[in-house]
């Protein structure tokens, strides 16, 4: 977030401590020199024909991205506080996506993911996305079906992949990446490879594509969503 957005945040916080600013909208005197100075500071950046206020719920504020210019003020929230539009844009830009590199580094498996990606010629963010969906980066995860570790390998599959300890993050990631590479080689695209990773290659061959299983369809959709998100 840049200095302008941080400054605006400080202004908003100060406004909130001064109480409701609806009196400003009604043209009344706020009675606060500090408050007036901050309002004037914001208004000085506005163009003559800029809109003064627009109803906006807190939920809508949280979801919108890319939006109004710094020249607009928006009414937001239950506390009757005006929200500069530039702040809305700055916050949405900084919070909408998590970068691939920060997501990898935050979870402490960066070296393993990068080495697996290089070894099996896979995008790092694809491995990252599968891990996110399979275990949410919990190396001790065990599913109801008995799949284990970060990439949720079944014990039999893990043995075939040369994984001796499925709870070891390095072995699990290397084994999961190897299996994902095998599925890509068999089916030729990410969508069906992910379906095979989830439902088994036999089901993908049986149905000629993503099997009509709700769990698998949702799995593919969620992993692809993470995949696109982490590409940034």
Secondary structure as UniProt FT lines:
FT   HELIX           3..18
FT   HELIX           22..25
FT   TURN            26..27
FT   HELIX           33..43
FT   TURN            44..45
FT   TURN            48..49
FT   STRAND          55..56
FT   HELIX           58..63
FT   TURN            70..71
FT   STRAND          73..76
FT   TURN            77..80
FT   STRAND          81..84
FT   HELIX           85..95
FT   HELIX           100..106
FT   TURN            107..108
FT   HELIX           110..120
FT   HELIX           124..135
FT   TURN            136..137
FT   TURN            139..140
FT   TURN            144..145
FT   TURN            149..152
FT   HELIX           155..160
FT   TURN            161..162
FT   TURN            166..167
FT   HELIX           169..187
FT   HELIX           190..199
FT   HELIX           201..207
FT   HELIX           214..229
FT   TURN            230..231
//
